[in-house]
Amino acid sequence: MSALETPRGRKPARLTPGRIGLYVFLVVAAAFFLLPAVVMVLTSLKTMEEIRQGQIFALPLAFDLAAWSKAWSSASTGLVHSGISVGFFNSVKILLPSLVISIAAGAVNGYALSLWNVRYANLLFGVLLIGAFIPYQVFIYPFIRIFAWANIFGTLPCIVIVHTIFGMPLMTLIFRNYYASLPAELFKAARVDGGGFWQIFFHVILPMSTPMLIVAAILQVTGIWNDFILGLTFAGRDNVPMTVQLNNIVNSTTGERAYNVNMAATLLTASVPLIVYFVSGRWFVRGIAAGAVKG
C-alpha cells in the first residue's frame, strides 16, 4: 500500500442468519420502546374531536399546538389554572443547587476514599453503598421528624438536602471508581511537589474529571427531575416540582378528560432529561467506560 492510500479496516462480514436475527430484534425492541412516545406526540397534536374517533396511530388532520399552550400556561393543577409552567421553574430551583452540591460531595468523597489513606475507608464506603440500596420510603418518616425539628420541613433547602443525601452514594461510587483508575504516579508526583488535599484535587484531579462530571450530571438531572415522592413529601406547597404538577393536571380533570393536554404536559415534563441525553449522550458512554476500568 502506497503512502498516499488511506488505510482501511476489514470488510464487514456478509449477512448471516444470526446477524439478520440481531437486526430484527433491535428494530422490534426500538419500535416497542418508541411506540408509546409516538402515540403521545400524535395525541398531543390532535383536537379532542379527532381523539374521540379512537385512531391513535392516525396522523392529525392539522398540527394543533393549542394543547401544548394550555398544558404550559392554563391547565388545571387543582385549585388554580396556572399550567405546568410553575412546576417547571420550581424544578429548576430544586435541580440546580441539588445537582451542584451532590456532585461536589460525591467527587470529594470519591477522591478521598480512592487516593488518600483514610482510616476505615472501605468500611465507610460499604456503609454508604448499603444506604443506596435501602428504599426511599424507609427514610421518609425519620427525615420528616428531623426536618420538622430543624424547622425547615417543606422548604427549598429541605428538598435540596434530601436530594443531596440520596444522590451521594451513587456519586461517591462512580467518582471513586474513576479516580482509582487514574495513574497513581500523578497523585504521588503532586504529593512530592508539596500539594495538599485541596490543591491536588482542584489542580490535578478535577481537571481530569470532565467525563465523569458529565456522567454524574446526567444521572443527577434525570433522577432529580423525574422524582415524584420526595418532591411531594419534602418540597412544600411553594416548591412543588413539575412531576407533582403533572400528576395534578392528569387527576384534576372535571368533565371530559383532555387527553391531548395530558400528553402535552407529559412531554413537557420529560423534555429536560431528553434534551440532556440527546446533547451529551456520547459523553455519557465515554464517561461510563472510563469509570468501569478499575474499581
FENBEL-V693924 format. One record per residue. N is the residue number from 1. OMEGA is omega in whole degrees, 0 to 359 (* if undefined). NEAR is the number of other C-alpha atoms within 8 Angstrom. Layout:
# FENBEL-V693924
<<N:OMEGA:NEAR> <N:OMEGA:NEAR>>
This chain:
# FENBEL-V693924
<<1:182:3> <2:183:4> <3:182:4> <4:182:4> <5:178:6> <6:180:4> <7:181:4> <8:177:4> <9:180:4> <10:178:4> <11:179:4> <12:180:4> <13:180:4> <14:180:4> <15:177:6> <16:178:6> <17:178:6> <18:180:6> <19:177:8> <20:178:9> <21:178:8> <22:179:8> <23:179:8> <24:179:8> <25:180:8> <26:179:8> <27:180:8> <28:179:8> <29:178:8> <30:179:8> <31:181:8> <32:182:8> <33:181:8> <34:185:8> <35:178:8> <36:179:8> <37:178:8> <38:179:8> <39:179:10> <40:181:11> <41:180:11> <42:181:13> <43:182:13> <44:182:15> <45:181:13> <46:171:14> <47:180:8> <48:177:9> <49:177:6> <50:182:10> <51:181:12> <52:179:6> <53:174:6> <54:180:6> <55:189:7> <56:182:8> <57:180:6> <58:177:6> <59:177:5> <60:179:10> <61:176:5> <62:183:6> <63:185:7> <64:180:8> <65:182:8> <66:179:6> <67:178:12> <68:179:11> <69:179:9> <70:179:11> <71:183:14> <72:193:13> <73:188:11> <74:178:11> <75:181:13> <76:176:13> <77:182:14> <78:180:8> <79:182:5> <80:180:6> <81:184:10> <82:180:12> <83:185:14> <84:183:17> <85:179:10> <86:178:9> <87:178:14> <88:182:11> <89:174:9> <90:178:12> <91:177:13> <92:178:8> <93:179:8> <94:187:13> <95:190:12> <96:179:8> <97:179:9> <98:180:13> <99:184:12> <100:185:8> <101:183:9> <102:179:14> <103:178:13> <104:180:8> <105:179:11> <106:179:15> <107:180:12> <108:178:10> <109:179:11> <110:178:16> <111:181:13> <112:184:10> <113:184:13> <114:188:10> <115:181:9> <116:182:7> <117:181:7> <118:180:7> <119:181:4> <120:182:6> <121:181:9> <122:178:7> <123:178:7> <124:179:8> <125:178:9> <126:178:8> <127:179:8> <128:180:9> <129:177:11> <130:178:8> <131:180:8> <132:183:10> <133:176:6> <134:183:7> <135:180:7> <136:187:6> <137:180:6> <138:185:7> <139:190:8> <140:184:8> <141:176:8> <142:179:7> <143:178:8> <144:181:10> <145:181:8> <146:182:8> <147:176:11> <148:177:9> <149:179:7> <150:177:7> <151:176:6> <152:181:10> <153:180:12> <154:179:11> <155:179:12> <156:176:10> <157:180:7> <158:183:13> <159:177:14> <160:178:12> <161:180:9> <162:179:10> <163:177:11> <164:180:12> <165:183:9> <166:178:8> <167:185:10> <168:180:12> <169:180:13> <170:179:10> <171:178:15> <172:180:14> <173:185:11> <174:178:12> <175:178:15> <176:180:15> <177:181:15> <178:181:15> <179:177:13> <180:179:10> <181:179:11> <182:178:7> <183:181:6> <184:182:6> <185:179:6> <186:180:9> <187:181:11> <188:179:8> <189:178:8> <190:178:11> <191:179:10> <192:179:7> <193:176:6> <194:181:6> <195:176:9> <196:185:7> <197:185:6> <198:178:6> <199:179:9> <200:182:13> <201:186:11> <202:186:9> <203:183:8> <204:189:12> <205:185:10> <206:178:9> <207:179:8> <208:187:7> <209:185:8> <210:180:8> <211:182:12> <212:175:14> <213:178:9> <214:177:12> <215:181:12> <216:180:11> <217:179:10> <218:181:12> <219:182:8> <220:177:10> <221:180:11> <222:183:9> <223:182:8> <224:183:10> <225:182:12> <226:182:8> <227:177:9> <228:190:9> <229:180:6> <230:177:10> <231:179:13> <232:187:11> <233:193:8> <234:187:13> <235:183:17> <236:185:13> <237:183:6> <238:184:6> <239:183:12> <240:182:14> <241:187:16> <242:181:15> <243:177:12> <244:176:12> <245:177:12> <246:177:14> <247:179:8> <248:179:11> <249:183:16> <250:186:8> <251:180:6> <252:184:9> <253:172:10> <254:184:5> <255:182:4> <256:179:5> <257:182:6> <258:183:8> <259:180:10> <260:177:13> <261:180:13> <262:179:13> <263:179:12> <264:178:14> <265:178:14> <266:179:9> <267:176:10> <268:180:9> <269:182:11> <270:188:9> <271:184:8> <272:176:9> <273:179:11> <274:179:8> <275:179:8> <276:180:10> <277:182:9> <278:183:7> <279:188:6> <280:182:9> <281:181:9> <282:176:6> <283:178:10> <284:180:12> <285:180:8> <286:181:9> <287:178:12> <288:179:10> <289:180:8> <290:182:11> <291:182:14> <292:184:9> <293:187:9> <294:181:8> <295:*:8>>
